Amino acid sequence: MGLVKRNIKFLQLFILLFVGACGFVSHVPDQRIPRLHPATPGYLIGNCDNLATKLLHLEGLSIEALSTIPTGGVTFQGRAISEHCLLRAKVYERTSPVDQQTYAISFEMRLPKAWNGRFWYQGNGGLDGNVVPALGNLSGESALEQGFVVLSSDAGHNAAQNPFFGLDPQARLDYGYQAVGKLVLLAREVIKVAYGRYPDRSYIGGCSNGGRHALVAASRYSQLFDGFVAGAPGLDLPLAALANIWGAQKYATIATGDPRTPTGLGTAFTGQERATIAQALLDRCDMLDGLKDGLVFDTHRCQVLFDLSRDIPTCVTSRDGNCLTQDQKEVLKEIFSGAKRGSGESFYAPFPFDTGITSQGFAFWEFTAPLVLDSGAVAFVFQTPPASPIGFNGPEFALTADVDRLLDSFYASVPPYNEASMDFMNPLDRHNLDHLRNRGAKLLLYHGVSDPIFSVNHSISWYSTLAGKYGGFEQVTSFARLFTVPGMGHCSGGPSTDLFEPISAIVNWVEYGVAPEFLVARTRPANLELPPTWSPSRSRILCPYPKIAIYAGGDPETYNSFRCINNPAIQPTGGGEEW
């Protein structure tokens, strides 16, 4: 049996053993968490040209390209990345018995000539389907630039198959979690051939669906990675997509244009009206952290103090951007309080009001995504069984969908779709990270407070429950930390300091025992949504939840003028769902 096939057998056995073990491990805090030793650097054996011959023994691997990328052939933020090998390949090619399409897991690996001894699995966003450059770029850093071997994949289907790959049961599973497990084992064998040994330390990270990949891997593949970085993790992604469709249906009731188009749906809540809310938020909450600077760090208290009905004028005659109609207020309250079944039962988290409501990203996710992205994902990837692609119309589907019926279908399994989408898209046991913790691995999460598609409250709720399982926030921070980013939208953007260094933070934590007491966050030069009054070199600290940053005096544009304090409004013991 070939090596790739043996890897799959190992993966299947590993999953069965891991699932079986989960039910017998307690959540008792253990102060004897081991520390993993630092990675040892190495060098590529030979050159890229002879690597192809060395990889021939990996059965099922089809190499499409292998070349040397000289120093400067690829750059990151204007900086030259050092010489490396670029391997493009595919594996597990097959023909689907369901839709007769040809599927494969395509990927690229970039292998530095001078290697830092580490591997980075790059989780990509959306419905995947594209092999984006394997730079390991996350927030303000590139893993490749730091000397990691980096892998990027399409998760088992190509862009032309989006979203119709959901017709194939195996493509669903590869997208949900199996491509990660298959590729990390394959990548280890490639690295052993290229450098003469396996990586000392392995990491996985990404934002959005890439953050979901990392969070799922923390549960399903905790033995295969040492560090996990989950940005805006799409936990319960099917529910978030359906919640966005539910919200579009609400917006449609107050839109003055054609709601079947993004522009028309956007008339429900215009840019000027969003700016009016943002200013009212600042008027009410900007000074809660001790400094009037256009950022609200005490999000929890702000949601208590801000009142949409009271703080925003009600339009008397026409809408002029400086007021909201009573119908608008009622719809916004409903949407921001979280999606609900027809019975009134919540099925997705509420969203906080935050200053990033003014961003272009907010408009995209609220008014474009439900019509052209969420509709296809829900219809074909998450609904079981999937819809027929014949005559499918995304906007029509989104605006007329029976939300309760779709929600029920997410929990259904009907042959040949033997895993429900709420299973294959999520962790096995979302609040059991014993295997990760007990071997010394670490999990770092970050989430924009103004994220309009994956609610920061959902991540906070998950993390709070996790803390409750492990004895409180003080205990859980020994292996998992969550950082919220005021003003930041989905992964980036908005009036925020959205440039920080999660890769360096996770490596220092895993390998050197230096836990991130805060992250230094800076403004991103390319962010066109920064207020003109902000210094272009503004920096802030991001504190691990539930701590918040307060101004301690000094230069108001510099991070060392702030410190983290415990939020007295949040119980230190953690607990259950907050919504």
C-alpha positions as CSV (number, residue, x, y, z in Angstrom):
1,M,0.0,0.0,0.0
2,G,1.4,3.4,-0.9
3,L,2.4,6.0,1.6
4,V,-0.5,8.4,0.9
5,K,-3.0,5.5,1.3
6,R,-1.3,4.5,4.6
7,N,-1.6,8.1,5.7
8,I,-5.4,8.0,5.1
9,K,-5.7,4.8,7.0
10,F,-3.8,6.4,9.9
11,L,-6.0,9.5,9.7
12,Q,-9.2,7.3,9.9
13,L,-7.8,5.4,12.8
14,F,-6.6,8.6,14.5
15,I,-10.1,10.2,14.2
16,L,-11.8,7.0,15.7
17,L,-9.4,6.9,18.6
18,F,-9.7,10.6,19.2
19,V,-13.5,10.6,19.2
20,G,-13.6,7.6,21.5
21,A,-11.2,9.2,24.0
22,C,-13.1,12.5,24.1
23,G,-15.9,11.1,26.3
24,F,-13.5,9.9,29.0
25,V,-11.3,12.9,29.7
26,S,-12.3,15.4,32.4
27,H,-12.0,19.2,32.3
28,V,-10.1,19.5,35.6
29,P,-7.5,22.3,35.3
30,D,-3.9,21.0,35.3
31,Q,-1.1,23.3,36.2
32,R,1.4,20.9,34.9
33,I,0.9,21.7,31.2
34,P,4.0,20.8,29.3
35,R,6.1,23.2,27.3
36,L,7.0,22.3,23.8
37,H,10.6,22.8,22.8
38,P,11.6,25.4,20.2
39,A,12.0,24.4,16.5
40,T,15.5,23.9,15.2
41,P,16.4,25.5,11.8
42,G,17.4,23.4,8.9
43,Y,18.3,23.7,5.2
44,L,16.8,22.3,2.0
45,I,18.6,19.1,0.9
46,G,19.8,19.6,-2.7
47,N,17.7,21.9,-4.8
48,C,14.1,22.1,-6.2
49,D,15.0,20.3,-9.5
50,N,15.8,17.0,-7.8
51,L,12.9,17.2,-5.3
52,A,10.4,15.9,-7.9
53,T,12.2,12.6,-8.3
54,K,12.4,12.2,-4.5
55,L,8.6,12.6,-4.2
56,L,7.7,9.9,-6.8
57,H,7.1,7.3,-4.0
58,L,4.2,9.3,-2.7
59,E,1.4,7.3,-4.4
60,G,-1.4,9.4,-5.8
61,L,0.5,12.6,-5.7
62,S,0.4,14.4,-9.1
63,I,3.0,17.1,-9.4
64,E,1.9,19.9,-11.7
65,A,4.8,22.3,-11.3
66,L,8.0,22.5,-9.3
67,S,10.3,25.6,-9.5
68,T,12.8,27.8,-7.7
69,I,11.5,31.2,-6.6
70,P,14.6,33.4,-6.2
71,T,14.9,36.0,-3.4
72,G,12.6,38.9,-4.3
73,G,10.6,36.8,-6.7
74,V,7.8,37.1,-4.2
75,T,7.3,40.0,-1.8
76,F,5.1,40.6,1.2
77,Q,4.2,44.2,2.1
78,G,7.1,45.4,-0.1
79,R,9.7,43.1,1.5
80,A,11.5,40.4,-0.5
81,I,10.9,36.9,0.6
82,S,13.9,34.6,0.5
83,E,14.6,31.8,-2.0
84,H,12.2,28.9,-1.8
85,C,10.8,26.0,-3.8
86,L,7.3,26.2,-5.1
87,L,5.5,22.9,-5.4
88,R,2.1,22.8,-7.1
89,A,0.3,19.4,-7.0
90,K,-2.9,17.6,-6.5
91,V,-3.9,14.4,-4.7
92,Y,-6.9,12.1,-4.3
93,E,-8.2,12.8,-7.8
94,R,-11.6,11.0,-8.4
95,T,-14.8,11.1,-10.3
96,S,-17.9,11.7,-8.2
97,P,-20.6,9.0,-8.6
98,V,-23.2,11.7,-7.7
99,D,-22.6,14.6,-10.1
100,Q,-19.9,12.9,-12.4
101,Q,-17.5,15.8,-11.8
102,T,-13.8,15.3,-11.4
103,Y,-12.6,16.3,-7.9
104,A,-9.1,16.5,-6.4
105,I,-7.4,18.3,-3.6
106,S,-5.1,20.8,-5.2
107,F,-2.5,22.6,-3.2
108,E,0.8,24.4,-3.3
109,M,3.7,24.2,-0.8
110,R,6.5,26.8,-0.5
111,L,9.6,25.3,1.0
112,P,12.3,27.8,2.0
113,K,16.0,27.1,1.3
114,A,16.8,28.3,4.8
115,W,14.0,26.7,7.0
116,N,13.1,27.6,10.5
117,G,12.0,24.0,11.3
118,R,8.3,24.9,11.3
119,F,5.2,24.1,9.2
120,W,2.2,26.4,8.6
121,Y,-1.1,25.2,7.2
122,Q,-2.8,28.2,5.6
123,G,-6.5,28.2,6.1
124,N,-8.3,30.0,3.3
125,G,-11.6,31.8,3.3
126,G,-15.1,31.6,1.9
127,L,-16.0,28.4,0.2
128,D,-12.4,27.7,-0.7
129,G,-12.0,26.5,-4.2
130,N,-8.8,28.4,-5.0
131,V,-5.2,27.7,-4.3
132,V,-4.1,31.1,-3.2
133,P,-0.4,31.8,-2.8
134,A,1.0,30.0,0.2
135,L,2.6,33.0,1.9
136,G,1.0,32.2,5.3
137,N,-0.2,35.8,5.4
138,L,-2.3,36.7,8.5
139,S,-3.0,40.2,9.7
140,G,0.4,41.8,9.5
141,E,2.7,38.8,9.1
142,S,3.8,36.2,6.6
143,A,4.8,32.7,7.8
144,L,6.8,32.2,4.7
145,E,8.8,35.3,5.3
146,Q,9.7,34.0,8.7
147,G,11.0,30.7,7.2
148,F,8.1,28.4,7.7
149,V,7.2,25.8,5.1
150,V,3.7,26.9,4.1
151,L,0.8,25.0,2.4
152,S,-2.3,26.4,0.8
153,S,-5.1,24.3,-0.8
154,D,-8.5,24.5,-2.5
155,A,-10.0,22.1,0.1
156,G,-11.0,19.6,-2.5
157,H,-12.8,21.5,-5.2
158,N,-12.1,24.2,-7.8
159,A,-13.6,27.7,-8.2
160,A,-15.7,26.6,-11.1
161,Q,-17.4,24.0,-8.9
162,N,-18.4,26.6,-6.3
163,P,-21.0,26.2,-4.8
164,F,-22.2,23.2,-6.7
165,F,-19.5,21.0,-5.1
166,G,-22.0,20.6,-2.4
167,L,-23.8,18.0,-4.6
168,D,-20.9,15.6,-3.9
169,P,-20.9,14.1,-0.4
170,Q,-17.1,13.7,-0.2
171,A,-16.4,17.2,-1.5
172,R,-18.6,18.5,1.4
173,L,-16.5,16.5,3.9
174,D,-13.2,17.6,2.4
175,Y,-14.3,21.2,2.6
176,G,-15.5,20.8,6.1
177,Y,-12.5,19.1,7.7
178,Q,-11.0,16.1,5.9
179,A,-8.8,18.0,3.5
180,V,-6.9,19.5,6.4
181,G,-6.3,16.1,7.9
182,K,-5.2,14.5,4.6
183,L,-2.9,17.3,3.6
184,V,-1.1,17.8,6.9
185,L,0.0,14.2,6.8
186,L,1.1,14.5,3.2
187,A,2.9,17.8,3.9
188,R,4.9,16.1,6.7
189,E,6.2,13.5,4.2
190,V,7.1,16.2,1.7
191,I,9.0,18.1,4.4
192,K,10.8,14.9,5.5
193,V,12.0,14.4,1.9
194,A,13.0,18.0,1.4
195,Y,14.8,18.5,4.7
196,G,15.6,15.1,6.0
197,R,13.2,15.3,9.0
198,Y,9.7,16.1,10.0
199,P,8.9,19.6,11.2
200,D,9.6,20.2,14.9
201,R,6.5,22.4,15.2
202,S,3.3,22.6,13.2
203,Y,0.8,25.4,13.1
204,I,-2.5,26.2,11.4
205,G,-4.1,29.6,11.0
206,G,-6.4,31.7,9.0
207,C,-9.3,34.1,9.2
208,S,-13.0,33.7,8.4
209,N,-13.5,30.1,7.0
210,G,-9.7,29.8,7.5
211,G,-10.3,30.6,11.2
212,R,-13.0,27.9,11.2
213,H,-10.5,25.5,9.8
214,A,-8.1,26.3,12.7
215,L,-10.8,26.0,15.3
216,V,-12.1,22.7,13.8
217,A,-8.5,21.4,13.7
218,A,-8.1,22.3,17.4
219,S,-10.7,19.7,18.1
220,R,-10.3,17.1,15.3
221,Y,-6.6,17.2,14.8
222,S,-5.1,18.5,18.0
223,Q,-2.3,15.9,17.9
224,L,-1.2,17.1,14.4
225,F,-0.6,20.8,15.3
226,D,1.1,22.6,18.1
227,G,-0.5,26.0,17.6
228,F,-3.8,27.3,16.2
229,V,-4.7,30.8,15.2
230,A,-8.4,31.3,14.5
231,G,-9.3,34.8,13.2
232,A,-13.0,35.6,13.1
233,P,-13.7,31.8,13.2
234,G,-16.8,30.8,11.4
235,L,-18.0,28.6,14.1
236,D,-21.5,27.3,13.2
237,L,-20.9,28.8,9.7
238,P,-24.1,27.3,8.3
239,L,-26.1,29.1,10.9
240,A,-24.2,32.4,10.2
241,A,-25.0,32.1,6.5
242,L,-28.6,31.4,7.2
243,A,-28.8,34.3,9.7
244,N,-27.5,36.6,7.0
245,I,-30.3,35.4,4.7
246,W,-32.8,35.9,7.5
247,G,-31.5,39.5,7.9
248,A,-31.8,40.2,4.2
249,Q,-35.4,39.2,4.4
250,K,-35.9,41.7,7.2
251,Y,-34.0,44.5,5.3
252,A,-36.2,43.8,2.3
253,T,-39.3,44.9,4.2
254,I,-37.9,48.4,4.6
255,A,-35.9,48.8,1.3
256,T,-37.0,51.5,-1.0
257,G,-35.2,49.9,-4.0
258,D,-35.4,46.5,-5.6
259,P,-34.2,44.1,-2.8
260,R,-33.2,41.5,-5.3
261,T,-30.1,43.6,-6.0
262,P,-27.4,44.6,-3.5
263,T,-27.9,48.3,-4.3
264,G,-31.6,48.0,-3.8
265,L,-31.4,46.0,-0.6
266,G,-28.9,48.6,0.7
267,T,-31.5,51.3,0.6
268,A,-32.9,49.8,3.8
269,F,-30.0,51.2,5.7
270,T,-27.8,53.8,3.9
271,G,-24.2,54.8,4.5
272,Q,-25.2,58.1,6.0
273,E,-27.7,56.5,8.3
274,R,-24.9,54.1,9.4
275,A,-22.6,57.1,10.0
276,T,-25.3,58.7,12.2
277,I,-25.4,55.5,14.4
278,A,-21.6,55.4,14.6
279,Q,-21.5,59.0,15.8
280,A,-24.2,58.4,18.4
281,L,-22.2,55.3,19.6
282,L,-19.1,57.5,20.1
283,D,-21.1,60.2,21.8
284,R,-22.3,57.6,24.3
285,C,-19.3,55.3,24.7
286,D,-16.1,56.8,23.4
287,M,-14.9,58.0,26.9
288,L,-15.6,54.7,28.6
289,D,-11.9,53.7,28.3
290,G,-10.7,57.2,29.5
291,L,-9.9,58.7,26.1
292,K,-11.9,60.2,23.3
293,D,-10.2,58.6,20.3
294,G,-12.9,57.1,18.0
295,L,-12.5,53.6,19.5
296,V,-14.8,51.8,22.0
297,F,-12.9,49.2,24.0
298,D,-15.6,48.6,26.6
299,T,-18.0,47.0,24.1
300,H,-20.0,45.2,26.8
301,R,-20.8,48.4,28.7
302,C,-21.5,50.3,25.5
303,Q,-24.3,47.9,24.5
304,V,-26.0,48.6,27.8
305,L,-25.6,52.4,27.5
306,F,-26.5,52.8,23.8
307,D,-30.2,52.8,23.0
308,L,-31.2,52.9,19.3
309,S,-34.7,54.3,20.1
310,R,-33.4,57.1,22.4
311,D,-30.1,58.0,20.8
312,I,-31.1,58.2,17.2
313,P,-33.7,60.7,16.1
314,T,-36.9,59.3,14.6
315,C,-37.7,60.7,11.2
316,V,-40.8,62.9,11.2
317,T,-41.2,63.3,7.5
318,S,-38.6,62.1,5.0
319,R,-35.3,60.2,5.5
320,D,-32.3,62.5,5.3
321,G,-29.6,60.3,6.8
322,N,-29.7,62.0,10.2
323,C,-32.6,60.0,11.5
324,L,-34.3,56.6,11.2
325,T,-37.9,55.8,10.6
326,Q,-39.7,53.8,13.3
327,D,-39.8,50.8,10.9
328,Q,-36.1,51.0,10.4
329,K,-35.5,51.1,14.1
330,E,-37.6,48.0,14.7
331,V,-36.0,46.1,11.9
332,L,-32.4,47.0,13.1
333,K,-33.2,46.0,16.6
334,E,-34.5,42.7,15.4
335,I,-31.5,42.0,13.2
336,F,-28.9,43.1,15.7
337,S,-30.5,41.0,18.4
338,G,-29.8,37.8,16.5
339,A,-31.6,35.6,14.0
340,K,-34.6,33.6,15.2
341,R,-36.9,30.9,14.1
342,G,-40.5,31.7,13.4
343,S,-41.3,30.6,17.0
344,G,-39.0,33.3,18.3
345,E,-36.2,30.9,19.4
346,S,-32.7,32.3,18.6
347,F,-30.5,30.3,16.3
348,Y,-27.5,32.7,15.9
349,A,-25.9,35.2,18.2
350,P,-26.7,38.9,18.4
351,F,-24.3,41.5,16.9
352,P,-23.0,44.5,18.9
353,F,-23.5,48.0,17.6
354,D,-19.9,49.3,16.9
355,T,-18.2,52.0,14.9
356,G,-17.3,49.7,12.0
357,I,-20.9,49.8,10.9
358,T,-19.8,52.6,8.5
359,S,-17.4,50.4,6.5
360,Q,-17.8,49.1,3.0
361,G,-17.3,45.6,4.4
362,F,-20.5,46.0,6.4
363,A,-22.5,47.0,3.3
364,F,-21.0,44.0,1.4
365,W,-21.8,41.4,4.0
366,E,-25.3,42.8,4.8
367,F,-26.6,43.6,1.3
368,T,-24.5,41.6,-1.3
369,A,-23.4,38.4,0.4
370,P,-26.9,37.1,1.3
371,L,-28.0,37.4,-2.4
372,V,-24.9,36.0,-4.1
373,L,-22.8,34.1,-1.6
374,D,-24.9,32.8,1.3
375,S,-27.7,31.7,-1.0
376,G,-25.5,29.3,-2.9
377,A,-23.7,28.0,0.2
378,V,-26.9,27.3,2.0
379,A,-28.7,25.8,-1.0
380,F,-25.9,23.4,-2.1
381,V,-23.3,22.9,0.7
382,F,-25.2,23.2,4.0
383,Q,-28.8,22.1,3.1
384,T,-29.3,18.3,3.1
385,P,-30.2,17.2,0.6
386,P,-28.9,20.0,-1.7
387,A,-31.1,22.0,-4.0
388,S,-31.1,21.4,-7.8
389,P,-28.8,23.7,-9.7
390,I,-31.2,23.8,-12.6
391,G,-32.6,27.3,-12.8
392,F,-31.2,28.3,-9.4
393,N,-31.6,32.1,-8.7
394,G,-29.6,33.2,-5.7
395,P,-31.4,36.5,-4.8
396,E,-34.8,34.8,-5.3
397,F,-33.7,31.9,-3.1
398,A,-32.5,34.2,-0.3
399,L,-35.5,36.4,-0.2
400,T,-38.1,33.7,-0.3
401,A,-36.4,30.9,1.6
402,D,-38.2,29.1,4.4
403,V,-35.6,29.7,7.2
404,D,-37.1,27.2,9.6
405,R,-37.1,24.4,7.0
406,L,-33.5,25.2,6.0
407,L,-32.4,25.3,9.6
408,D,-33.8,21.8,10.2
409,S,-32.0,20.5,7.1
410,F,-28.6,21.6,8.5
411,Y,-29.0,18.9,11.2
412,A,-30.2,16.2,8.8
413,S,-28.3,13.3,7.2
414,V,-29.8,11.6,4.2
415,P,-27.8,9.0,2.2
416,P,-25.5,9.6,0.5
417,Y,-25.1,12.7,2.6
418,N,-24.3,10.8,5.8
419,E,-22.9,13.7,7.8
420,A,-25.1,16.8,8.5
421,S,-23.6,20.1,7.8
422,M,-23.6,21.1,11.5
423,D,-21.4,18.1,12.0
424,F,-18.9,18.3,9.2
425,M,-18.5,22.1,9.5
426,N,-17.8,22.1,13.2
427,P,-15.5,20.8,15.9
428,L,-16.3,17.3,17.3
429,D,-16.8,18.5,20.9
430,R,-16.4,22.3,20.8
431,H,-15.7,22.7,24.5
432,N,-13.3,19.8,25.0
433,L,-9.8,20.9,24.3
434,D,-8.1,18.6,26.8
435,H,-5.9,16.9,24.2
436,L,-4.7,20.2,22.9
437,R,-4.0,21.6,26.4
438,N,-2.5,18.5,27.9
439,R,0.2,18.2,25.3
440,G,1.2,21.9,25.5
441,A,-0.4,23.2,22.3
442,K,-2.0,26.7,22.3
443,L,-5.0,28.4,20.7
444,L,-5.1,32.1,19.8
445,L,-8.3,33.7,18.6
446,Y,-9.1,37.2,17.4
447,H,-12.3,38.7,16.2
448,G,-13.4,42.2,15.0
449,V,-16.1,43.7,17.1
450,S,-17.7,45.2,14.0
451,D,-17.7,41.9,12.1
452,P,-21.1,41.8,10.2
453,I,-21.1,38.2,9.1
454,F,-19.6,36.2,12.0
455,S,-20.7,37.8,15.3
456,V,-18.0,38.5,17.8
457,N,-20.6,37.6,20.4
458,H,-20.6,34.1,19.1
459,S,-16.9,33.8,19.7
460,I,-17.2,35.4,23.1
461,S,-20.0,33.0,24.0
462,W,-18.0,30.0,22.9
463,Y,-15.0,31.2,24.8
464,S,-17.0,32.0,28.0
465,T,-18.4,28.5,28.0
466,L,-14.9,27.1,27.5
467,A,-13.7,29.1,30.4
468,G,-16.5,27.7,32.5
469,K,-15.5,24.2,31.6
470,Y,-11.9,24.7,32.7
471,G,-12.5,26.6,35.9
472,G,-12.7,30.2,34.8
473,F,-10.9,32.7,32.6
474,E,-7.7,32.7,34.5
475,Q,-7.4,28.9,34.0
476,V,-8.4,28.8,30.3
477,T,-5.9,31.5,29.4
478,S,-3.1,29.0,30.1
479,F,-3.8,27.5,26.7
480,A,-6.5,29.6,24.9
481,R,-6.9,33.4,24.5
482,L,-9.4,35.5,22.7
483,F,-8.6,39.1,21.5
484,T,-11.4,41.3,20.3
485,V,-10.6,44.2,17.9
486,P,-12.8,47.4,18.3
487,G,-13.9,48.9,15.0
488,M,-12.6,46.1,12.9
489,G,-14.9,44.4,10.4
490,H,-14.6,40.9,9.0
491,C,-10.9,40.0,9.4
492,S,-9.8,43.6,8.6
493,G,-11.0,47.1,7.7
494,G,-13.2,49.6,9.5
495,P,-12.0,52.4,11.7
496,S,-9.5,50.2,13.6
497,T,-6.0,49.2,14.4
498,D,-6.2,46.0,12.4
499,L,-2.5,45.2,11.9
500,F,-1.0,42.9,14.5
501,E,1.3,39.9,14.8
502,P,-0.6,36.7,15.7
503,I,2.0,34.3,14.1
504,S,4.8,35.6,16.3
505,A,2.5,35.6,19.3
506,I,1.6,31.9,18.9
507,V,5.2,30.8,18.3
508,N,6.5,32.6,21.3
509,W,3.7,31.1,23.4
510,V,4.0,27.5,22.2
511,E,7.8,27.3,22.0
512,Y,9.1,29.8,24.6
513,G,6.3,29.9,27.1
514,V,5.7,33.6,26.6
515,A,1.9,34.0,26.8
516,P,0.5,37.1,25.0
517,E,-0.5,39.5,27.7
518,F,-1.6,41.8,24.9
519,L,-1.2,42.2,21.2
520,V,0.2,45.4,19.8
521,A,-2.1,46.6,17.1
522,R,-1.4,49.3,14.5
523,T,-3.2,51.1,11.8
524,R,-2.8,49.6,8.3
525,P,-1.6,52.1,5.7
526,A,-3.8,50.6,3.0
527,N,-6.9,51.0,5.2
528,L,-8.9,53.8,3.5
529,E,-11.5,53.7,6.2
530,L,-9.3,55.3,8.9
531,P,-10.6,58.6,10.2
532,P,-8.5,61.6,9.0
533,T,-8.0,62.8,12.5
534,W,-6.1,59.6,13.5
535,S,-2.3,59.6,13.4
536,P,-1.1,57.3,10.6
537,S,1.2,55.6,13.2
538,R,-1.6,55.0,15.8
539,S,-1.1,51.9,17.9
540,R,-3.2,50.3,20.6
541,I,-3.1,47.2,22.8
542,L,-5.6,44.3,22.3
543,C,-6.3,42.6,25.6
544,P,-7.2,39.0,26.2
545,Y,-10.9,38.6,26.9
546,P,-12.5,39.5,29.3
547,K,-9.9,42.2,30.0
548,I,-10.3,45.6,28.3
549,A,-7.8,48.4,27.4
550,I,-7.9,51.7,29.3
551,Y,-6.0,54.9,28.8
552,A,-3.3,55.3,31.5
553,G,-1.9,58.6,30.4
554,G,0.8,59.7,27.9
555,D,0.8,60.0,24.2
556,P,-2.8,59.1,23.1
557,E,-1.5,57.6,19.8
558,T,0.9,55.1,21.3
559,Y,0.1,51.7,22.6
560,N,2.3,52.0,25.7
561,S,-0.1,54.6,27.0
562,F,-2.7,51.9,27.7
563,R,-3.0,49.0,30.0
564,C,-5.3,46.0,30.4
565,I,-7.7,45.7,33.3
566,N,-10.3,43.2,34.3
567,N,-13.8,44.1,33.1
568,P,-15.8,44.2,36.4
569,A,-19.1,43.5,34.4
570,I,-17.9,40.0,33.4
571,Q,-17.8,37.1,35.8
572,P,-14.3,35.7,36.2
573,T,-15.7,32.1,36.3
574,G,-16.9,32.2,32.7
575,G,-20.1,30.3,32.1
576,G,-22.8,29.5,29.5
577,E,-24.1,31.2,26.4
578,E,-24.6,34.9,26.7
579,W,-27.4,35.1,24.1
